[in-house]
Amino acid sequence: MENIRTIKGVNRETWLKFKEMAARKGIKMGDLFENMTDEYEKNVERTWNIILNSGKALSDEEAEDMLKTVKKLRKEKGFRNVLNF
């Protein structure tokens, strides 16, 4: 006999959608869940690769200007220097 697992916090509608997806694909719910988690991991990794390996959003000059503006605003508004600028 297989082990029975539960997922906390899944409402009835979501559970029924999940069962329906497995039935439409003609696979067991456990297999669908495994496929979904594998795809999620791939998507997260792909997303972070895009974020971390993309070009600069700002030029060095724009970044310096932004840093100066942030320092000025923090000083004017009395924010603590938690970012160690």
PyMOL Python script that loads the backbone (N, CA, C, O; Angstrom):
from pymol import cmd

cmd.read_pdbstr("""\
ATOM      1  N   MET A   1       0.847  -1.190   0.000  1.00  0.00           N
ATOM      2  CA  MET A   1       0.000   0.000   0.000  1.00  0.00           C
ATOM      3  C   MET A   1       0.888   1.248   0.000  1.00  0.00           C
ATOM      4  O   MET A   1       1.884   1.315   0.720  1.00  0.00           O
ATOM      5  N   GLU A   2       0.515   2.223  -0.810  1.00  0.00           N
ATOM      6  CA  GLU A   2       1.283   3.459  -0.903  1.00  0.00           C
ATOM      7  C   GLU A   2       1.025   4.338   0.305  1.00  0.00           C
ATOM      8  O   GLU A   2      -0.025   4.256   0.942  1.00  0.00           O
ATOM      9  N   ASN A   3       2.006   5.187   0.611  1.00  0.00           N
ATOM     10  CA  ASN A   3       1.825   6.163   1.688  1.00  0.00           C
ATOM     11  C   ASN A   3       0.864   7.248   1.229  1.00  0.00           C
ATOM     12  O   ASN A   3       0.884   7.657   0.069  1.00  0.00           O
ATOM     13  N   ILE A   4       0.035   7.705   2.134  1.00  0.00           N
ATOM     14  CA  ILE A   4      -0.894   8.787   1.834  1.00  0.00           C
ATOM     15  C   ILE A   4      -0.305  10.066   2.397  1.00  0.00           C
ATOM     16  O   ILE A   4       0.088  10.115   3.562  1.00  0.00           O
ATOM     17  N   ARG A   5      -0.246  11.094   1.577  1.00  0.00           N
ATOM     18  CA  ARG A   5       0.274  12.400   1.978  1.00  0.00           C
ATOM     19  C   ARG A   5      -0.857  13.411   1.865  1.00  0.00           C
ATOM     20  O   ARG A   5      -1.807  13.218   1.106  1.00  0.00           O
ATOM     21  N   THR A   6      -0.744  14.468   2.616  1.00  0.00           N
ATOM     22  CA  THR A   6      -1.730  15.540   2.523  1.00  0.00           C
ATOM     23  C   THR A   6      -1.001  16.852   2.256  1.00  0.00           C
ATOM     24  O   THR A   6       0.173  17.010   2.589  1.00  0.00           O
ATOM     25  N   ILE A   7      -1.719  17.778   1.653  1.00  0.00           N
ATOM     26  CA  ILE A   7      -1.188  19.110   1.409  1.00  0.00           C
ATOM     27  C   ILE A   7      -2.085  20.080   2.168  1.00  0.00           C
ATOM     28  O   ILE A   7      -3.271  20.205   1.860  1.00  0.00           O
ATOM     29  N   LYS A   8      -1.528  20.757   3.145  1.00  0.00           N
ATOM     30  CA  LYS A   8      -2.312  21.704   3.943  1.00  0.00           C
ATOM     31  C   LYS A   8      -2.602  22.961   3.140  1.00  0.00           C
ATOM     32  O   LYS A   8      -1.797  23.392   2.314  1.00  0.00           O
ATOM     33  N   GLY A   9      -3.757  23.535   3.396  1.00  0.00           N
ATOM     34  CA  GLY A   9      -4.099  24.823   2.810  1.00  0.00           C
ATOM     35  C   GLY A   9      -4.601  24.770   1.380  1.00  0.00           C
ATOM     36  O   GLY A   9      -4.730  25.818   0.748  1.00  0.00           O
ATOM     37  N   VAL A  10      -4.889  23.601   0.849  1.00  0.00           N
ATOM     38  CA  VAL A  10      -5.414  23.500  -0.511  1.00  0.00           C
ATOM     39  C   VAL A  10      -6.936  23.477  -0.422  1.00  0.00           C
ATOM     40  O   VAL A  10      -7.522  22.580   0.184  1.00  0.00           O
ATOM     41  N   ASN A  11      -7.570  24.483  -1.039  1.00  0.00           N
ATOM     42  CA  ASN A  11      -9.029  24.518  -0.951  1.00  0.00           C
ATOM     43  C   ASN A  11      -9.649  23.505  -1.915  1.00  0.00           C
ATOM     44  O   ASN A  11      -8.964  22.941  -2.768  1.00  0.00           O
ATOM     45  N   ARG A  12     -10.932  23.290  -1.767  1.00  0.00           N
ATOM     46  CA  ARG A  12     -11.633  22.264  -2.534  1.00  0.00           C
ATOM     47  C   ARG A  12     -11.556  22.516  -4.042  1.00  0.00           C
ATOM     48  O   ARG A  12     -11.325  21.588  -4.817  1.00  0.00           O
ATOM     49  N   GLU A  13     -11.748  23.765  -4.454  1.00  0.00           N
ATOM     50  CA  GLU A  13     -11.731  24.082  -5.882  1.00  0.00           C
ATOM     51  C   GLU A  13     -10.373  23.764  -6.502  1.00  0.00           C
ATOM     52  O   GLU A  13     -10.302  23.192  -7.589  1.00  0.00           O
ATOM     53  N   THR A  14      -9.310  24.133  -5.818  1.00  0.00           N
ATOM     54  CA  THR A  14      -7.963  23.873  -6.330  1.00  0.00           C
ATOM     55  C   THR A  14      -7.700  22.380  -6.398  1.00  0.00           C
ATOM     56  O   THR A  14      -7.105  21.891  -7.358  1.00  0.00           O
ATOM     57  N   TRP A  15      -8.143  21.658  -5.378  1.00  0.00           N
ATOM     58  CA  TRP A  15      -7.949  20.210  -5.357  1.00  0.00           C
ATOM     59  C   TRP A  15      -8.680  19.552  -6.525  1.00  0.00           C
ATOM     60  O   TRP A  15      -8.145  18.652  -7.173  1.00  0.00           O
ATOM     61  N   LEU A  16      -9.893  20.002  -6.786  1.00  0.00           N
ATOM     62  CA  LEU A  16     -10.668  19.439  -7.892  1.00  0.00           C
ATOM     63  C   LEU A  16     -10.020  19.761  -9.243  1.00  0.00           C
ATOM     64  O   LEU A  16     -10.017  18.923 -10.145  1.00  0.00           O
ATOM     65  N   LYS A  17      -9.465  20.986  -9.385  1.00  0.00           N
ATOM     66  CA  LYS A  17      -8.748  21.336 -10.613  1.00  0.00           C
ATOM     67  C   LYS A  17      -7.551  20.416 -10.814  1.00  0.00           C
ATOM     68  O   LYS A  17      -7.284  19.951 -11.922  1.00  0.00           O
ATOM     69  N   PHE A  18      -6.836  20.163  -9.719  1.00  0.00           N
ATOM     70  CA  PHE A  18      -5.660  19.308  -9.789  1.00  0.00           C
ATOM     71  C   PHE A  18      -6.048  17.892 -10.220  1.00  0.00           C
ATOM     72  O   PHE A  18      -5.399  17.297 -11.081  1.00  0.00           O
ATOM     73  N   LYS A  19      -7.100  17.365  -9.618  1.00  0.00           N
ATOM     74  CA  LYS A  19      -7.575  16.032  -9.989  1.00  0.00           C
ATOM     75  C   LYS A  19      -7.999  15.989 -11.455  1.00  0.00           C
ATOM     76  O   LYS A  19      -7.727  15.019 -12.162  1.00  0.00           O
ATOM     77  N   GLU A  20      -8.668  17.053 -11.901  1.00  0.00           N
ATOM     78  CA  GLU A  20      -9.136  17.133 -13.282  1.00  0.00           C
ATOM     79  C   GLU A  20      -7.956  17.174 -14.252  1.00  0.00           C
ATOM     80  O   GLU A  20      -7.992  16.530 -15.301  1.00  0.00           O
ATOM     81  N   MET A  21      -6.913  17.925 -13.909  1.00  0.00           N
ATOM     82  CA  MET A  21      -5.725  18.007 -14.763  1.00  0.00           C
ATOM     83  C   MET A  21      -5.090  16.628 -14.927  1.00  0.00           C
ATOM     84  O   MET A  21      -4.718  16.236 -16.033  1.00  0.00           O
ATOM     85  N   ALA A  22      -4.969  15.899 -13.823  1.00  0.00           N
ATOM     86  CA  ALA A  22      -4.383  14.562 -13.878  1.00  0.00           C
ATOM     87  C   ALA A  22      -5.248  13.632 -14.728  1.00  0.00           C
ATOM     88  O   ALA A  22      -4.730  12.849 -15.524  1.00  0.00           O
ATOM     89  N   ALA A  23      -6.558  13.723 -14.555  1.00  0.00           N
ATOM     90  CA  ALA A  23      -7.468  12.866 -15.313  1.00  0.00           C
ATOM     91  C   ALA A  23      -7.395  13.178 -16.813  1.00  0.00           C
ATOM     92  O   ALA A  23      -7.379  12.265 -17.639  1.00  0.00           O
ATOM     93  N   ARG A  24      -7.350  14.479 -17.162  1.00  0.00           N
ATOM     94  CA  ARG A  24      -7.261  14.862 -18.570  1.00  0.00           C
ATOM     95  C   ARG A  24      -5.982  14.349 -19.214  1.00  0.00           C
ATOM     96  O   ARG A  24      -5.984  13.945 -20.376  1.00  0.00           O
ATOM     97  N   LYS A  25      -4.887  14.366 -18.454  1.00  0.00           N
ATOM     98  CA  LYS A  25      -3.606  13.887 -18.980  1.00  0.00           C
ATOM     99  C   LYS A  25      -3.485  12.362 -18.894  1.00  0.00           C
ATOM    100  O   LYS A  25      -2.578  11.768 -19.477  1.00  0.00           O
ATOM    101  N   GLY A  26      -4.408  11.744 -18.162  1.00  0.00           N
ATOM    102  CA  GLY A  26      -4.397  10.294 -18.024  1.00  0.00           C
ATOM    103  C   GLY A  26      -3.229   9.779 -17.185  1.00  0.00           C
ATOM    104  O   GLY A  26      -2.701   8.695 -17.433  1.00  0.00           O
ATOM    105  N   ILE A  27      -2.829  10.586 -16.175  1.00  0.00           N
ATOM    106  CA  ILE A  27      -1.736  10.172 -15.301  1.00  0.00           C
ATOM    107  C   ILE A  27      -2.176  10.227 -13.847  1.00  0.00           C
ATOM    108  O   ILE A  27      -3.191  10.836 -13.509  1.00  0.00           O
ATOM    109  N   LYS A  28      -1.395   9.581 -12.998  1.00  0.00           N
ATOM    110  CA  LYS A  28      -1.690   9.607 -11.565  1.00  0.00           C
ATOM    111  C   LYS A  28      -1.405  11.003 -11.019  1.00  0.00           C
ATOM    112  O   LYS A  28      -0.563  11.729 -11.548  1.00  0.00           O
ATOM    113  N   MET A  29      -2.117  11.366  -9.957  1.00  0.00           N
ATOM    114  CA  MET A  29      -1.937  12.681  -9.358  1.00  0.00           C
ATOM    115  C   MET A  29      -0.511  12.864  -8.846  1.00  0.00           C
ATOM    116  O   MET A  29       0.040  13.961  -8.936  1.00  0.00           O
ATOM    117  N   GLY A  30       0.081  11.819  -8.318  1.00  0.00           N
ATOM    118  CA  GLY A  30       1.452  11.893  -7.836  1.00  0.00           C
ATOM    119  C   GLY A  30       2.433  12.196  -8.954  1.00  0.00           C
ATOM    120  O   GLY A  30       3.380  12.962  -8.773  1.00  0.00           O
ATOM    121  N   ASP A  31       2.199  11.590 -10.115  1.00  0.00           N
ATOM    122  CA  ASP A  31       3.064  11.856 -11.266  1.00  0.00           C
ATOM    123  C   ASP A  31       2.906  13.298 -11.749  1.00  0.00           C
ATOM    124  O   ASP A  31       3.885  13.954 -12.104  1.00  0.00           O
ATOM    125  N   LEU A  32       1.671  13.777 -11.757  1.00  0.00           N
ATOM    126  CA  LEU A  32       1.422  15.161 -12.151  1.00  0.00           C
ATOM    127  C   LEU A  32       2.108  16.114 -11.180  1.00  0.00           C
ATOM    128  O   LEU A  32       2.723  17.096 -11.595  1.00  0.00           O
ATOM    129  N   PHE A  33       2.001  15.822  -9.900  1.00  0.00           N
ATOM    130  CA  PHE A  33       2.631  16.674  -8.891  1.00  0.00           C
ATOM    131  C   PHE A  33       4.148  16.700  -9.076  1.00  0.00           C
ATOM    132  O   PHE A  33       4.773  17.755  -8.972  1.00  0.00           O
ATOM    133  N   GLU A  34       4.729  15.546  -9.348  1.00  0.00           N
ATOM    134  CA  GLU A  34       6.171  15.466  -9.576  1.00  0.00           C
ATOM    135  C   GLU A  34       6.568  16.278 -10.811  1.00  0.00           C
ATOM    136  O   GLU A  34       7.553  17.015 -10.786  1.00  0.00           O
ATOM    137  N   ASN A  35       5.787  16.136 -11.897  1.00  0.00           N
ATOM    138  CA  ASN A  35       6.058  16.915 -13.112  1.00  0.00           C
ATOM    139  C   ASN A  35       5.956  18.415 -12.840  1.00  0.00           C
ATOM    140  O   ASN A  35       6.780  19.193 -13.321  1.00  0.00           O
ATOM    141  N   MET A  36       4.956  18.815 -12.077  1.00  0.00           N
ATOM    142  CA  MET A  36       4.762  20.227 -11.778  1.00  0.00           C
ATOM    143  C   MET A  36       5.916  20.784 -10.948  1.00  0.00           C
ATOM    144  O   MET A  36       6.371  21.900 -11.203  1.00  0.00           O
ATOM    145  N   THR A  37       6.395  20.033  -9.967  1.00  0.00           N
ATOM    146  CA  THR A  37       7.502  20.521  -9.154  1.00  0.00           C
ATOM    147  C   THR A  37       8.789  20.588  -9.976  1.00  0.00           C
ATOM    148  O   THR A  37       9.577  21.519  -9.813  1.00  0.00           O
ATOM    149  N   ASP A  38       9.008  19.618 -10.851  1.00  0.00           N
ATOM    150  CA  ASP A  38      10.187  19.652 -11.719  1.00  0.00           C
ATOM    151  C   ASP A  38      10.150  20.882 -12.635  1.00  0.00           C
ATOM    152  O   ASP A  38      11.154  21.576 -12.791  1.00  0.00           O
ATOM    153  N   GLU A  39       8.990  21.143 -13.233  1.00  0.00           N
ATOM    154  CA  GLU A  39       8.841  22.301 -14.116  1.00  0.00           C
ATOM    155  C   GLU A  39       9.037  23.601 -13.345  1.00  0.00           C
ATOM    156  O   GLU A  39       9.655  24.540 -13.848  1.00  0.00           O
ATOM    157  N   TYR A  40       8.514  23.652 -12.135  1.00  0.00           N
ATOM    158  CA  TYR A  40       8.673  24.849 -11.302  1.00  0.00           C
ATOM    159  C   TYR A  40      10.151  25.114 -11.041  1.00  0.00           C
ATOM    160  O   TYR A  40      10.611  26.248 -11.176  1.00  0.00           O
ATOM    161  N   GLU A  41      10.895  24.081 -10.670  1.00  0.00           N
ATOM    162  CA  GLU A  41      12.326  24.240 -10.421  1.00  0.00           C
ATOM    163  C   GLU A  41      13.055  24.735 -11.671  1.00  0.00           C
ATOM    164  O   GLU A  41      13.912  25.614 -11.582  1.00  0.00           O
ATOM    165  N   LYS A  42      12.721  24.178 -12.827  1.00  0.00           N
ATOM    166  CA  LYS A  42      13.354  24.610 -14.077  1.00  0.00           C
ATOM    167  C   LYS A  42      13.047  26.075 -14.354  1.00  0.00           C
ATOM    168  O   LYS A  42      13.935  26.838 -14.738  1.00  0.00           O
ATOM    169  N   ASN A  43      11.787  26.471 -14.160  1.00  0.00           N
ATOM    170  CA  ASN A  43      11.389  27.846 -14.425  1.00  0.00           C
ATOM    171  C   ASN A  43      12.083  28.830 -13.485  1.00  0.00           C
ATOM    172  O   ASN A  43      12.507  29.906 -13.907  1.00  0.00           O
ATOM    173  N   VAL A  44      12.196  28.458 -12.216  1.00  0.00           N
ATOM    174  CA  VAL A  44      12.864  29.330 -11.250  1.00  0.00           C
ATOM    175  C   VAL A  44      14.332  29.484 -11.622  1.00  0.00           C
ATOM    176  O   VAL A  44      14.862  30.595 -11.612  1.00  0.00           O
ATOM    177  N   GLU A  45      14.982  28.392 -11.946  1.00  0.00           N
ATOM    178  CA  GLU A  45      16.390  28.445 -12.322  1.00  0.00           C
ATOM    179  C   GLU A  45      16.579  29.279 -13.592  1.00  0.00           C
ATOM    180  O   GLU A  45      17.494  30.099 -13.671  1.00  0.00           O
ATOM    181  N   ARG A  46      15.716  29.067 -14.574  1.00  0.00           N
ATOM    182  CA  ARG A  46      15.792  29.819 -15.827  1.00  0.00           C
ATOM    183  C   ARG A  46      15.594  31.313 -15.572  1.00  0.00           C
ATOM    184  O   ARG A  46      16.309  32.142 -16.133  1.00  0.00           O
ATOM    185  N   THR A  47      14.629  31.649 -14.730  1.00  0.00           N
ATOM    186  CA  THR A  47      14.350  33.044 -14.418  1.00  0.00           C
ATOM    187  C   THR A  47      15.548  33.704 -13.752  1.00  0.00           C
ATOM    188  O   THR A  47      15.941  34.810 -14.124  1.00  0.00           O
ATOM    189  N   TRP A  48      16.132  33.018 -12.756  1.00  0.00           N
ATOM    190  CA  TRP A  48      17.291  33.601 -12.079  1.00  0.00           C
ATOM    191  C   TRP A  48      18.477  33.715 -13.016  1.00  0.00           C
ATOM    192  O   TRP A  48      19.246  34.671 -12.913  1.00  0.00           O
ATOM    193  N   ASN A  49      18.647  32.780 -13.916  1.00  0.00           N
ATOM    194  CA  ASN A  49      19.730  32.887 -14.896  1.00  0.00           C
ATOM    195  C   ASN A  49      19.546  34.112 -15.777  1.00  0.00           C
ATOM    196  O   ASN A  49      20.512  34.811 -16.083  1.00  0.00           O
ATOM    197  N   ILE A  50      18.317  34.373 -16.182  1.00  0.00           N
ATOM    198  CA  ILE A  50      18.039  35.555 -16.996  1.00  0.00           C
ATOM    199  C   ILE A  50      18.349  36.824 -16.200  1.00  0.00           C
ATOM    200  O   ILE A  50      18.982  37.749 -16.708  1.00  0.00           O
ATOM    201  N   ILE A  51      17.891  36.850 -14.944  1.00  0.00           N
ATOM    202  CA  ILE A  51      18.104  38.041 -14.109  1.00  0.00           C
ATOM    203  C   ILE A  51      19.591  38.271 -13.849  1.00  0.00           C
ATOM    204  O   ILE A  51      20.089  39.385 -14.010  1.00  0.00           O
ATOM    205  N   LEU A  52      20.291  37.225 -13.451  1.00  0.00           N
ATOM    206  CA  LEU A  52      21.688  37.376 -13.046  1.00  0.00           C
ATOM    207  C   LEU A  52      22.645  37.526 -14.210  1.00  0.00           C
ATOM    208  O   LEU A  52      23.727  38.090 -14.044  1.00  0.00           O
ATOM    209  N   ASN A  53      22.278  37.037 -15.386  1.00  0.00           N
ATOM    210  CA  ASN A  53      23.192  37.077 -16.519  1.00  0.00           C
ATOM    211  C   ASN A  53      22.805  38.089 -17.585  1.00  0.00           C
ATOM    212  O   ASN A  53      23.393  38.111 -18.667  1.00  0.00           O
ATOM    213  N   SER A  54      21.821  38.925 -17.286  1.00  0.00           N
ATOM    214  CA  SER A  54      21.428  39.936 -18.263  1.00  0.00           C
ATOM    215  C   SER A  54      22.365  41.137 -18.141  1.00  0.00           C
ATOM    216  O   SER A  54      23.139  41.254 -17.191  1.00  0.00           O
ATOM    217  N   GLY A  55      22.272  42.000 -19.102  1.00  0.00           N
ATOM    218  CA  GLY A  55      23.115  43.198 -19.097  1.00  0.00           C
ATOM    219  C   GLY A  55      22.697  44.157 -18.004  1.00  0.00           C
ATOM    220  O   GLY A  55      21.702  43.942 -17.313  1.00  0.00           O
ATOM    221  N   LYS A  56      23.471  45.216 -17.858  1.00  0.00           N
ATOM    222  CA  LYS A  56      23.193  46.225 -16.840  1.00  0.00           C
ATOM    223  C   LYS A  56      21.891  46.959 -17.171  1.00  0.00           C
ATOM    224  O   LYS A  56      21.608  47.259 -18.331  1.00  0.00           O
ATOM    225  N   ALA A  57      21.111  47.238 -16.131  1.00  0.00           N
ATOM    226  CA  ALA A  57      19.891  48.013 -16.315  1.00  0.00           C
ATOM    227  C   ALA A  57      20.222  49.501 -16.407  1.00  0.00           C
ATOM    228  O   ALA A  57      19.509  50.263 -17.059  1.00  0.00           O
ATOM    229  N   LEU A  58      21.306  49.907 -15.749  1.00  0.00           N
ATOM    230  CA  LEU A  58      21.738  51.300 -15.750  1.00  0.00           C
ATOM    231  C   LEU A  58      23.203  51.376 -16.170  1.00  0.00           C
ATOM    232  O   LEU A  58      23.983  50.450 -15.946  1.00  0.00           O
ATOM    233  N   SER A  59      23.546  52.478 -16.770  1.00  0.00           N
ATOM    234  CA  SER A  59      24.971  52.693 -17.053  1.00  0.00           C
ATOM    235  C   SER A  59      25.654  53.031 -15.724  1.00  0.00           C
ATOM    236  O   SER A  59      24.981  53.323 -14.736  1.00  0.00           O
ATOM    237  N   ASP A  60      26.969  52.992 -15.702  1.00  0.00           N
ATOM    238  CA  ASP A  60      27.696  53.321 -14.473  1.00  0.00           C
ATOM    239  C   ASP A  60      27.390  54.750 -14.032  1.00  0.00           C
ATOM    240  O   ASP A  60      27.260  55.023 -12.838  1.00  0.00           O
ATOM    241  N   GLU A  61      27.278  55.646 -14.988  1.00  0.00           N
ATOM    242  CA  GLU A  61      26.981  57.051 -14.666  1.00  0.00           C
ATOM    243  C   GLU A  61      25.578  57.180 -14.068  1.00  0.00           C
ATOM    244  O   GLU A  61      25.383  57.892 -13.083  1.00  0.00           O
ATOM    245  N   GLU A  62      24.614  56.497 -14.661  1.00  0.00           N
ATOM    246  CA  GLU A  62      23.233  56.537 -14.123  1.00  0.00           C
ATOM    247  C   GLU A  62      23.186  55.944 -12.728  1.00  0.00           C
ATOM    248  O   GLU A  62      22.480  56.463 -11.864  1.00  0.00           O
ATOM    249  N   ALA A  63      23.919  54.872 -12.490  1.00  0.00           N
ATOM    250  CA  ALA A  63      23.948  54.245 -11.169  1.00  0.00           C
ATOM    251  C   ALA A  63      24.542  55.194 -10.136  1.00  0.00           C
ATOM    252  O   ALA A  63      24.031  55.296  -9.021  1.00  0.00           O
ATOM    253  N   GLU A  64      25.620  55.889 -10.499  1.00  0.00           N
ATOM    254  CA  GLU A  64      26.236  56.858  -9.584  1.00  0.00           C
ATOM    255  C   GLU A  64      25.267  57.991  -9.275  1.00  0.00           C
ATOM    256  O   GLU A  64      25.152  58.405  -8.121  1.00  0.00           O
ATOM    257  N   ASP A  65      24.562  58.503 -10.297  1.00  0.00           N
ATOM    258  CA  ASP A  65      23.578  59.570 -10.089  1.00  0.00           C
ATOM    259  C   ASP A  65      22.463  59.103  -9.160  1.00  0.00           C
ATOM    260  O   ASP A  65      22.024  59.850  -8.286  1.00  0.00           O
ATOM    261  N   MET A  66      22.009  57.873  -9.352  1.00  0.00           N
ATOM    262  CA  MET A  66      20.945  57.334  -8.512  1.00  0.00           C
ATOM    263  C   MET A  66      21.431  57.198  -7.070  1.00  0.00           C
ATOM    264  O   MET A  66      20.696  57.525  -6.138  1.00  0.00           O
ATOM    265  N   LEU A  67      22.646  56.725  -6.879  1.00  0.00           N
ATOM    266  CA  LEU A  67      23.213  56.564  -5.541  1.00  0.00           C
ATOM    267  C   LEU A  67      23.313  57.920  -4.837  1.00  0.00           C
ATOM    268  O   LEU A  67      22.997  58.028  -3.652  1.00  0.00           O
ATOM    269  N   LYS A  68      23.746  58.942  -5.556  1.00  0.00           N
ATOM    270  CA  LYS A  68      23.833  60.290  -4.975  1.00  0.00           C
ATOM    271  C   LYS A  68      22.451  60.792  -4.566  1.00  0.00           C
ATOM    272  O   LYS A  68      22.289  61.388  -3.501  1.00  0.00           O
ATOM    273  N   THR A  69      21.462  60.551  -5.413  1.00  0.00           N
ATOM    274  CA  THR A  69      20.090  60.978  -5.109  1.00  0.00           C
ATOM    275  C   THR A  69      19.557  60.265  -3.879  1.00  0.00           C
ATOM    276  O   THR A  69      18.927  60.886  -3.023  1.00  0.00           O
ATOM    277  N   VAL A  70      19.804  58.971  -3.788  1.00  0.00           N
ATOM    278  CA  VAL A  70      19.335  58.193  -2.632  1.00  0.00           C
ATOM    279  C   VAL A  70      20.001  58.697  -1.357  1.00  0.00           C
ATOM    280  O   VAL A  70      19.333  58.878  -0.339  1.00  0.00           O
ATOM    281  N   LYS A  71      21.301  58.923  -1.406  1.00  0.00           N
ATOM    282  CA  LYS A  71      22.018  59.448  -0.231  1.00  0.00           C
ATOM    283  C   LYS A  71      21.425  60.779   0.214  1.00  0.00           C
ATOM    284  O   LYS A  71      21.205  61.006   1.404  1.00  0.00           O
ATOM    285  N   LYS A  72      21.169  61.659  -0.755  1.00  0.00           N
ATOM    286  CA  LYS A  72      20.622  62.981  -0.457  1.00  0.00           C
ATOM    287  C   LYS A  72      19.239  62.860   0.189  1.00  0.00           C
ATOM    288  O   LYS A  72      18.965  63.509   1.198  1.00  0.00           O
ATOM    289  N   LEU A  73      18.375  62.032  -0.392  1.00  0.00           N
ATOM    290  CA  LEU A  73      17.025  61.861   0.157  1.00  0.00           C
ATOM    291  C   LEU A  73      17.048  61.254   1.552  1.00  0.00           C
ATOM    292  O   LEU A  73      16.294  61.673   2.430  1.00  0.00           O
ATOM    293  N   ARG A  74      17.913  60.269   1.753  1.00  0.00           N
ATOM    294  CA  ARG A  74      17.998  59.638   3.070  1.00  0.00           C
ATOM    295  C   ARG A  74      18.446  60.649   4.119  1.00  0.00           C
ATOM    296  O   ARG A  74      17.940  60.649   5.241  1.00  0.00           O
ATOM    297  N   LYS A  75      19.394  61.511   3.756  1.00  0.00           N
ATOM    298  CA  LYS A  75      19.899  62.516   4.677  1.00  0.00           C
ATOM    299  C   LYS A  75      18.816  63.547   4.984  1.00  0.00           C
ATOM    300  O   LYS A  75      18.610  63.919   6.140  1.00  0.00           O
ATOM    301  N   GLU A  76      18.113  64.014   3.918  1.00  0.00           N
ATOM    302  CA  GLU A  76      17.063  65.021   4.086  1.00  0.00           C
ATOM    303  C   GLU A  76      15.904  64.507   4.930  1.00  0.00           C
ATOM    304  O   GLU A  76      15.361  65.244   5.753  1.00  0.00           O
ATOM    305  N   LYS A  77      15.527  63.268   4.735  1.00  0.00           N
ATOM    306  CA  LYS A  77      14.351  62.720   5.408  1.00  0.00           C
ATOM    307  C   LYS A  77      14.687  62.083   6.755  1.00  0.00           C
ATOM    308  O   LYS A  77      13.785  61.641   7.467  1.00  0.00           O
ATOM    309  N   GLY A  78      15.956  62.030   7.111  1.00  0.00           N
ATOM    310  CA  GLY A  78      16.343  61.529   8.425  1.00  0.00           C
ATOM    311  C   GLY A  78      16.355  60.015   8.542  1.00  0.00           C
ATOM    312  O   GLY A  78      16.247  59.490   9.650  1.00  0.00           O
ATOM    313  N   PHE A  79      16.483  59.303   7.439  1.00  0.00           N
ATOM    314  CA  PHE A  79      16.568  57.848   7.507  1.00  0.00           C
ATOM    315  C   PHE A  79      17.923  57.457   8.052  1.00  0.00           C
ATOM    316  O   PHE A  79      18.932  58.112   7.789  1.00  0.00           O
ATOM    317  N   ARG A  80      17.929  56.379   8.818  1.00  0.00           N
ATOM    318  CA  ARG A  80      19.207  55.864   9.303  1.00  0.00           C
ATOM    319  C   ARG A  80      20.010  55.345   8.128  1.00  0.00           C
ATOM    320  O   ARG A  80      19.462  54.991   7.084  1.00  0.00           O
ATOM    321  N   ASN A  81      21.289  55.308   8.312  1.00  0.00           N
ATOM    322  CA  ASN A  81      22.187  54.867   7.254  1.00  0.00           C
ATOM    323  C   ASN A  81      22.376  53.345   7.342  1.00  0.00           C
ATOM    324  O   ASN A  81      23.487  52.866   7.574  1.00  0.00           O
ATOM    325  N   VAL A  82      21.297  52.600   7.158  1.00  0.00           N
ATOM    326  CA  VAL A  82      21.368  51.138   7.284  1.00  0.00           C
ATOM    327  C   VAL A  82      22.060  50.496   6.102  1.00  0.00           C
ATOM    328  O   VAL A  82      22.482  49.343   6.195  1.00  0.00           O
ATOM    329  N   LEU A  83      22.190  51.201   5.000  1.00  0.00           N
ATOM    330  CA  LEU A  83      22.820  50.630   3.820  1.00  0.00           C
ATOM    331  C   LEU A  83      24.309  50.943   3.753  1.00  0.00           C
ATOM    332  O   LEU A  83      24.987  50.556   2.802  1.00  0.00           O
ATOM    333  N   ASN A  84      24.811  51.640   4.756  1.00  0.00           N
ATOM    334  CA  ASN A  84      26.243  52.000   4.834  1.00  0.00           C
ATOM    335  C   ASN A  84      26.742  52.706   3.591  1.00  0.00           C
ATOM    336  O   ASN A  84      27.775  52.337   3.031  1.00  0.00           O
ATOM    337  N   PHE A  85      26.009  53.723   3.159  1.00  0.00           N
ATOM    338  CA  PHE A  85      26.439  54.479   1.985  1.00  0.00           C
ATOM    339  C   PHE A  85      27.571  55.398   2.360  1.00  0.00           C
ATOM    340  O   PHE A  85      28.081  56.128   1.511  1.00  0.00           O
TER     341      PHE A  85
END
""", "prot")
cmd.dss("prot")
cmd.show_as("cartoon", "prot")
cmd.util.cbc("prot")
cmd.orient("prot")
